[in-house]
């Protein structure tokens, strides 16, 4: 994946993070916050953005699994 694409994915996941926080979905993004990287910091290395995407993706997936197990998401 090219760095530009990775930064774009980082931005999309950061928007999901913001949505979760604003809507009180019981999320914990401490690990991501500890990285100290924002998708707007395009000067940061590709590896740093890759790590941020991995951590955000993992935390969002854990949140989705937790909410699914609690019955908070409905299936159609």
Biopython code that builds the backbone (N, CA, C, O; Angstrom):
import numpy as np
from Bio.PDB.StructureBuilder import StructureBuilder

atoms = [
    (1, "UNK", "N", (0.844, -1.165, 0.000)),
    (1, "UNK", "CA", (0.000, 0.000, 0.000)),
    (1, "UNK", "C", (0.895, 1.236, 0.000)),
    (1, "UNK", "O", (1.882, 1.293, 0.733)),
    (2, "UNK", "N", (0.555, 2.203, -0.807)),
    (2, "UNK", "CA", (1.325, 3.443, -0.869)),
    (2, "UNK", "C", (1.067, 4.280, 0.379)),
    (2, "UNK", "O", (0.028, 4.153, 1.025)),
    (3, "UNK", "N", (2.027, 5.132, 0.703)),
    (3, "UNK", "CA", (1.912, 5.969, 1.898)),
    (3, "UNK", "C", (0.664, 6.849, 1.818)),
    (3, "UNK", "O", (-0.047, 6.995, 2.813)),
    (4, "UNK", "N", (0.394, 7.422, 0.683)),
    (4, "UNK", "CA", (-0.776, 8.290, 0.521)),
    (4, "UNK", "C", (-2.070, 7.531, 0.833)),
    (4, "UNK", "O", (-2.968, 8.070, 1.480)),
    (5, "UNK", "N", (-2.159, 6.296, 0.378)),
    (5, "UNK", "CA", (-3.342, 5.467, 0.647)),
    (5, "UNK", "C", (-3.446, 5.127, 2.135)),
    (5, "UNK", "O", (-4.538, 5.108, 2.704)),
    (6, "UNK", "N", (-2.314, 4.865, 2.745)),
    (6, "UNK", "CA", (-2.273, 4.545, 4.166)),
    (6, "UNK", "C", (-2.719, 5.739, 5.008)),
    (6, "UNK", "O", (-3.466, 5.580, 5.974)),
    (7, "UNK", "N", (-2.262, 6.923, 4.640)),
    (7, "UNK", "CA", (-2.665, 8.148, 5.345)),
    (7, "UNK", "C", (-4.166, 8.366, 5.183)),
    (7, "UNK", "O", (-4.837, 8.776, 6.130)),
    (8, "UNK", "N", (-4.696, 8.095, 3.997)),
    (8, "UNK", "CA", (-6.135, 8.237, 3.763)),
    (8, "UNK", "C", (-6.919, 7.251, 4.642)),
    (8, "UNK", "O", (-7.933, 7.626, 5.231)),
    (9, "UNK", "N", (-6.467, 6.019, 4.733)),
    (9, "UNK", "CA", (-7.111, 5.032, 5.587)),
    (9, "UNK", "C", (-7.026, 5.463, 7.049)),
    (9, "UNK", "O", (-7.988, 5.307, 7.800)),
    (10, "UNK", "N", (-5.890, 5.999, 7.450)),
    (10, "UNK", "CA", (-5.709, 6.513, 8.810)),
    (10, "UNK", "C", (-6.746, 7.600, 9.089)),
    (10, "UNK", "O", (-7.339, 7.631, 10.167)),
    (11, "UNK", "N", (-6.963, 8.483, 8.130)),
    (11, "UNK", "CA", (-7.945, 9.557, 8.284)),
    (11, "UNK", "C", (-9.359, 8.998, 8.447)),
    (11, "UNK", "O", (-10.115, 9.462, 9.300)),
    (12, "UNK", "N", (-9.711, 8.017, 7.644)),
    (12, "UNK", "CA", (-11.050, 7.416, 7.741)),
    (12, "UNK", "C", (-11.265, 6.741, 9.098)),
    (12, "UNK", "O", (-12.326, 6.887, 9.706)),
    (13, "UNK", "N", (-10.268, 6.013, 9.565)),
    (13, "UNK", "CA", (-10.381, 5.359, 10.868)),
    (13, "UNK", "C", (-10.425, 6.387, 12.004)),
    (13, "UNK", "O", (-11.116, 6.181, 13.002)),
    (14, "UNK", "N", (-9.692, 7.483, 11.854)),
    (14, "UNK", "CA", (-9.718, 8.546, 12.863)),
    (14, "UNK", "C", (-11.101, 9.194, 12.926)),
    (14, "UNK", "O", (-11.548, 9.604, 13.998)),
    (15, "UNK", "N", (-11.777, 9.287, 11.782)),
    (15, "UNK", "CA", (-13.138, 9.823, 11.772)),
    (15, "UNK", "C", (-14.092, 8.881, 12.494)),
    (15, "UNK", "O", (-14.983, 9.339, 13.210)),
    (16, "UNK", "N", (-13.921, 7.577, 12.320)),
    (16, "UNK", "CA", (-14.723, 6.598, 13.065)),
    (16, "UNK", "C", (-14.454, 6.704, 14.562)),
    (16, "UNK", "O", (-15.377, 6.611, 15.371)),
    (17, "UNK", "N", (-13.205, 6.897, 14.922)),
    (17, "UNK", "CA", (-12.822, 7.077, 16.329)),
    (17, "UNK", "C", (-13.542, 8.280, 16.909)),
    (17, "UNK", "O", (-14.112, 8.202, 17.998)),
    (18, "UNK", "N", (-13.520, 9.387, 16.191)),
    (18, "UNK", "CA", (-14.173, 10.615, 16.654)),
    (18, "UNK", "C", (-15.678, 10.385, 16.835)),
    (18, "UNK", "O", (-16.260, 10.840, 17.819)),
    (19, "UNK", "N", (-16.300, 9.688, 15.896)),
    (19, "UNK", "CA", (-17.726, 9.383, 15.990)),
    (19, "UNK", "C", (-18.024, 8.565, 17.249)),
    (19, "UNK", "O", (-18.975, 8.856, 17.974)),
    (20, "UNK", "N", (-17.215, 7.554, 17.501)),
    (20, "UNK", "CA", (-17.402, 6.707, 18.682)),
    (20, "UNK", "C", (-17.280, 7.515, 19.966)),
    (20, "UNK", "O", (-18.062, 7.333, 20.899)),
    (21, "UNK", "N", (-16.305, 8.399, 20.009)),
    (21, "UNK", "CA", (-16.093, 9.216, 21.201)),
    (21, "UNK", "C", (-17.242, 10.198, 21.410)),
    (21, "UNK", "O", (-17.714, 10.378, 22.533)),
    (22, "UNK", "N", (-17.688, 10.826, 20.338)),
    (22, "UNK", "CA", (-18.752, 11.819, 20.439)),
    (22, "UNK", "C", (-20.096, 11.206, 20.819)),
    (22, "UNK", "O", (-20.953, 11.884, 21.386)),
    (23, "UNK", "N", (-20.278, 9.938, 20.511)),
    (23, "UNK", "CA", (-21.547, 9.281, 20.787)),
    (23, "UNK", "C", (-21.486, 8.348, 21.992)),
    (23, "UNK", "O", (-22.395, 7.548, 22.210)),
    (24, "UNK", "N", (-20.427, 8.452, 22.760)),
    (24, "UNK", "CA", (-20.299, 7.702, 24.004)),
    (24, "UNK", "C", (-20.460, 6.204, 23.846)),
    (24, "UNK", "O", (-21.227, 5.577, 24.576)),
    (25, "UNK", "N", (-19.749, 5.634, 22.906)),
    (25, "UNK", "CA", (-19.885, 4.206, 22.637)),
    (25, "UNK", "C", (-18.966, 3.343, 23.495)),
    (25, "UNK", "O", (-18.743, 2.173, 23.185)),
    (26, "UNK", "N", (-18.441, 3.908, 24.559)),
    (26, "UNK", "CA", (-17.622, 3.128, 25.488)),
    (26, "UNK", "C", (-16.303, 2.683, 24.896)),
    (26, "UNK", "O", (-15.866, 1.552, 25.109)),
    (27, "UNK", "N", (-15.680, 3.559, 24.166)),
    (27, "UNK", "CA", (-14.431, 3.190, 23.503)),
    (27, "UNK", "C", (-13.224, 3.644, 24.321)),
    (27, "UNK", "O", (-13.290, 4.596, 25.099)),
    (28, "UNK", "N", (-12.141, 2.940, 24.118)),
    (28, "UNK", "CA", (-10.899, 3.270, 24.795)),
    (28, "UNK", "C", (-9.799, 3.321, 23.741)),
    (28, "UNK", "O", (-9.339, 2.288, 23.256)),
    (29, "UNK", "N", (-9.389, 4.526, 23.396)),
    (29, "UNK", "CA", (-8.372, 4.709, 22.368)),
    (29, "UNK", "C", (-7.046, 5.155, 22.980)),
    (29, "UNK", "O", (-6.289, 5.903, 22.362)),
    (30, "UNK", "N", (-6.779, 4.700, 24.174)),
    (30, "UNK", "CA", (-5.565, 5.086, 24.885)),
    (30, "UNK", "C", (-4.302, 4.676, 24.124)),
    (30, "UNK", "O", (-3.360, 5.458, 24.001)),
    (31, "UNK", "N", (-4.295, 3.447, 23.617)),
    (31, "UNK", "CA", (-3.108, 2.970, 22.875)),
    (31, "UNK", "C", (-2.844, 3.836, 21.650)),
    (31, "UNK", "O", (-1.696, 4.166, 21.351)),
    (32, "UNK", "N", (-3.913, 4.203, 20.943)),
    (32, "UNK", "CA", (-3.752, 5.059, 19.766)),
    (32, "UNK", "C", (-3.257, 6.442, 20.179)),
    (32, "UNK", "O", (-2.349, 6.992, 19.555)),
    (33, "UNK", "N", (-3.848, 6.998, 21.223)),
    (33, "UNK", "CA", (-3.450, 8.336, 21.679)),
    (33, "UNK", "C", (-1.989, 8.369, 22.114)),
    (33, "UNK", "O", (-1.306, 9.377, 21.930)),
    (34, "UNK", "N", (-1.509, 7.264, 22.692)),
    (34, "UNK", "CA", (-0.113, 7.182, 23.123)),
    (34, "UNK", "C", (0.863, 7.241, 21.948)),
    (34, "UNK", "O", (2.022, 7.619, 22.123)),
    (35, "UNK", "N", (0.403, 6.872, 20.760)),
    (35, "UNK", "CA", (1.282, 6.917, 19.581)),
    (35, "UNK", "C", (1.639, 8.357, 19.211)),
    (35, "UNK", "O", (2.709, 8.617, 18.660)),
    (36, "UNK", "N", (0.740, 9.281, 19.516)),
    (36, "UNK", "CA", (1.012, 10.692, 19.242)),
    (36, "UNK", "C", (1.099, 11.028, 17.769)),
    (36, "UNK", "O", (1.889, 11.883, 17.370)),
    (37, "UNK", "N", (0.296, 10.364, 16.958)),
    (37, "UNK", "CA", (0.316, 10.629, 15.524)),
    (37, "UNK", "C", (-1.104, 10.902, 15.048)),
    (37, "UNK", "O", (-2.063, 10.260, 15.476)),
    (38, "UNK", "N", (-1.204, 11.858, 14.165)),
    (38, "UNK", "CA", (-2.482, 12.239, 13.582)),
    (38, "UNK", "C", (-2.420, 11.980, 12.078)),
    (38, "UNK", "O", (-1.340, 12.046, 11.489)),
    (39, "UNK", "N", (-3.553, 11.688, 11.449)),
    (39, "UNK", "CA", (-3.525, 11.490, 9.997)),
    (39, "UNK", "C", (-3.132, 12.763, 9.240)),
    (39, "UNK", "O", (-2.780, 12.706, 8.062)),
    (40, "UNK", "N", (-3.193, 13.903, 9.920)),
    (40, "UNK", "CA", (-2.813, 15.162, 9.281)),
    (40, "UNK", "C", (-1.306, 15.390, 9.299)),
    (40, "UNK", "O", (-0.813, 16.330, 8.675)),
    (41, "UNK", "N", (-0.583, 14.548, 10.000)),
    (41, "UNK", "CA", (0.874, 14.650, 10.054)),
    (41, "UNK", "C", (1.476, 13.830, 8.916)),
    (41, "UNK", "O", (2.089, 12.787, 9.146)),
    (42, "UNK", "N", (1.299, 14.303, 7.713)),
    (42, "UNK", "CA", (1.725, 13.548, 6.531)),
    (42, "UNK", "C", (3.239, 13.415, 6.434)),
    (42, "UNK", "O", (3.743, 12.574, 5.690)),
    (43, "UNK", "N", (3.964, 14.240, 7.179)),
    (43, "UNK", "CA", (5.425, 14.155, 7.165)),
    (43, "UNK", "C", (5.950, 12.964, 7.963)),
    (43, "UNK", "O", (7.118, 12.597, 7.834)),
    (44, "UNK", "N", (5.094, 12.362, 8.786)),
    (44, "UNK", "CA", (5.514, 11.207, 9.580)),
    (44, "UNK", "C", (5.724, 10.015, 8.648)),
    (44, "UNK", "O", (5.223, 9.997, 7.524)),
    (45, "UNK", "N", (6.455, 9.041, 9.120)),
    (45, "UNK", "CA", (6.831, 7.915, 8.262)),
    (45, "UNK", "C", (5.642, 7.017, 7.936)),
    (45, "UNK", "O", (4.630, 7.000, 8.638)),
    (46, "UNK", "N", (5.802, 6.284, 6.857)),
    (46, "UNK", "CA", (4.794, 5.315, 6.438)),
    (46, "UNK", "C", (4.586, 4.278, 7.542)),
    (46, "UNK", "O", (3.456, 3.869, 7.808)),
    (47, "UNK", "N", (5.664, 3.858, 8.176)),
    (47, "UNK", "CA", (5.588, 2.855, 9.245)),
    (47, "UNK", "C", (4.785, 3.374, 10.430)),
    (47, "UNK", "O", (4.032, 2.614, 11.038)),
    (48, "UNK", "N", (4.928, 4.650, 10.770)),
    (48, "UNK", "CA", (4.159, 5.223, 11.880)),
    (48, "UNK", "C", (2.665, 5.245, 11.558)),
    (48, "UNK", "O", (1.836, 4.944, 12.417)),
    (49, "UNK", "N", (2.327, 5.601, 10.324)),
    (49, "UNK", "CA", (0.920, 5.598, 9.920)),
    (49, "UNK", "C", (0.381, 4.162, 9.884)),
    (49, "UNK", "O", (-0.775, 3.920, 10.232)),
    (50, "UNK", "N", (1.213, 3.226, 9.466)),
    (50, "UNK", "CA", (0.799, 1.817, 9.431)),
    (50, "UNK", "C", (0.489, 1.325, 10.839)),
    (50, "UNK", "O", (-0.506, 0.631, 11.052)),
    (51, "UNK", "N", (1.334, 1.680, 11.797)),
    (51, "UNK", "CA", (1.104, 1.287, 13.183)),
    (51, "UNK", "C", (-0.183, 1.928, 13.717)),
    (51, "UNK", "O", (-0.956, 1.275, 14.418)),
    (52, "UNK", "N", (-0.411, 3.199, 13.389)),
    (52, "UNK", "CA", (-1.628, 3.888, 13.834)),
    (52, "UNK", "C", (-2.871, 3.223, 13.254)),
    (52, "UNK", "O", (-3.866, 3.051, 13.959)),
    (53, "UNK", "N", (-2.825, 2.848, 11.979)),
    (53, "UNK", "CA", (-3.953, 2.167, 11.333)),
    (53, "UNK", "C", (-4.199, 0.822, 12.012)),
    (53, "UNK", "O", (-5.347, 0.459, 12.266)),
    (54, "UNK", "N", (-3.151, 0.096, 12.301)),
    (54, "UNK", "CA", (-3.297, -1.206, 12.963)),
    (54, "UNK", "C", (-3.938, -1.064, 14.337)),
    (54, "UNK", "O", (-4.866, -1.798, 14.674)),
    (55, "UNK", "N", (-3.436, -0.112, 15.133)),
    (55, "UNK", "CA", (-3.959, 0.084, 16.492)),
    (55, "UNK", "C", (-5.412, 0.561, 16.436)),
    (55, "UNK", "O", (-6.259, 0.044, 17.165)),
    (56, "UNK", "N", (-5.706, 1.533, 15.585)),
    (56, "UNK", "CA", (-7.087, 2.022, 15.459)),
    (56, "UNK", "C", (-8.023, 0.919, 14.986)),
    (56, "UNK", "O", (-9.113, 0.739, 15.529)),
    (57, "UNK", "N", (-7.589, 0.187, 13.974)),
    (57, "UNK", "CA", (-8.409, -0.905, 13.450)),
    (57, "UNK", "C", (-8.695, -1.956, 14.496)),
    (57, "UNK", "O", (-9.819, -2.448, 14.594)),
    (58, "UNK", "N", (-7.688, -2.304, 15.279)),
    (58, "UNK", "CA", (-7.849, -3.295, 16.338)),
    (58, "UNK", "C", (-8.819, -2.805, 17.403)),
    (58, "UNK", "O", (-9.684, -3.556, 17.853)),
    (59, "UNK", "N", (-8.676, -1.546, 17.807)),
    (59, "UNK", "CA", (-9.545, -1.006, 18.851)),
    (59, "UNK", "C", (-10.982, -0.862, 18.360)),
    (59, "UNK", "O", (-11.921, -1.130, 19.110)),
    (60, "UNK", "N", (-11.163, -0.442, 17.111)),
    (60, "UNK", "CA", (-12.513, -0.324, 16.557)),
    (60, "UNK", "C", (-13.166, -1.701, 16.395)),
    (60, "UNK", "O", (-14.360, -1.858, 16.649)),
    (61, "UNK", "N", (-12.386, -2.686, 15.974)),
    (61, "UNK", "CA", (-12.924, -4.042, 15.839)),
    (61, "UNK", "C", (-13.310, -4.605, 17.209)),
    (61, "UNK", "O", (-14.340, -5.267, 17.334)),
    (62, "UNK", "N", (-12.510, -4.354, 18.217)),
    (62, "UNK", "CA", (-12.830, -4.809, 19.578)),
    (62, "UNK", "C", (-14.109, -4.156, 20.077)),
    (62, "UNK", "O", (-14.939, -4.805, 20.714)),
    (63, "UNK", "N", (-14.264, -2.876, 19.787)),
    (63, "UNK", "CA", (-15.474, -2.158, 20.181)),
    (63, "UNK", "C", (-16.694, -2.737, 19.480)),
    (63, "UNK", "O", (-17.737, -2.929, 20.106)),
    (64, "UNK", "N", (-16.574, -3.014, 18.195)),
    (64, "UNK", "CA", (-17.685, -3.588, 17.438)),
    (64, "UNK", "C", (-18.046, -4.968, 17.974)),
    (64, "UNK", "O", (-19.227, -5.294, 18.094)),
    (65, "UNK", "N", (-17.050, -5.775, 18.294)),
    (65, "UNK", "CA", (-17.297, -7.111, 18.833)),
    (65, "UNK", "C", (-17.977, -7.021, 20.192)),
    (65, "UNK", "O", (-18.929, -7.752, 20.468)),
    (66, "UNK", "N", (-17.487, -6.127, 21.035)),
    (66, "UNK", "CA", (-18.075, -5.948, 22.367)),
    (66, "UNK", "C", (-19.535, -5.519, 22.253)),
    (66, "UNK", "O", (-20.398, -6.065, 22.941)),
    (67, "UNK", "N", (-19.813, -4.549, 21.391)),
    (67, "UNK", "CA", (-21.182, -4.068, 21.222)),
    (67, "UNK", "C", (-22.070, -5.126, 20.592)),
    (67, "UNK", "O", (-23.251, -5.219, 20.928)),
    (68, "UNK", "N", (-21.529, -5.917, 19.692)),
    (68, "UNK", "CA", (-22.295, -6.985, 19.063)),
    (68, "UNK", "C", (-22.663, -8.054, 20.092)),
    (68, "UNK", "O", (-23.783, -8.566, 20.091)),
    (69, "UNK", "N", (-21.722, -8.383, 20.959)),
    (69, "UNK", "CA", (-21.977, -9.391, 22.001)),
    (69, "UNK", "C", (-22.978, -8.887, 23.044)),
    (69, "UNK", "O", (-23.659, -9.685, 23.688)),
    (70, "UNK", "N", (-23.067, -7.574, 23.209)),
    (70, "UNK", "CA", (-24.020, -6.998, 24.152)),
    (70, "UNK", "C", (-25.378, -6.760, 23.517)),
    (70, "UNK", "O", (-26.304, -6.304, 24.188)),
    (71, "UNK", "N", (-25.509, -7.063, 22.235)),
    (71, "UNK", "CA", (-26.769, -6.886, 21.547)),
    (71, "UNK", "C", (-27.076, -5.459, 21.143)),
    (71, "UNK", "O", (-28.231, -5.128, 20.874)),
    (72, "UNK", "N", (-26.054, -4.599, 21.095)),
    (72, "UNK", "CA", (-26.281, -3.197, 20.754)),
    (72, "UNK", "C", (-26.400, -2.957, 19.252)),
    (72, "UNK", "O", (-26.899, -1.911, 18.836)),
    (73, "UNK", "N", (-25.956, -3.893, 18.443)),
    (73, "UNK", "CA", (-26.082, -3.770, 17.001)),
    (73, "UNK", "C", (-27.200, -4.714, 16.547)),
    (73, "UNK", "O", (-27.318, -5.837, 17.036)),
    (74, "UNK", "N", (-27.987, -4.251, 15.633)),
    (74, "UNK", "CA", (-29.082, -5.093, 15.134)),
    (74, "UNK", "C", (-28.699, -5.659, 13.786)),
    (74, "UNK", "O", (-27.985, -5.025, 13.009)),
    (75, "UNK", "N", (-29.176, -6.850, 13.517)),
    (75, "UNK", "CA", (-28.937, -7.499, 12.227)),
    (75, "UNK", "C", (-30.188, -7.390, 11.395)),
    (75, "UNK", "O", (-31.306, -7.431, 11.908)),
    (76, "UNK", "N", (-29.984, -7.251, 10.119)),
    (76, "UNK", "CA", (-31.129, -7.190, 9.184)),
    (76, "UNK", "C", (-31.222, -8.449, 8.412)),
    (76, "UNK", "O", (-32.113, -8.596, 7.576)),
]
sb = StructureBuilder()
sb.init_structure("model")
sb.init_model(0)
sb.init_chain("A")
sb.init_seg("    ")
for serial, (resi, resn, name, xyz) in enumerate(atoms, 1):
    if name == "N":
        sb.init_residue(resn, " ", resi, " ")
    sb.init_atom(name, np.array(xyz, "f"), 0.0, 1.0, " ", f" {name:<3s}", serial, name[0])
structure = sb.get_structure()
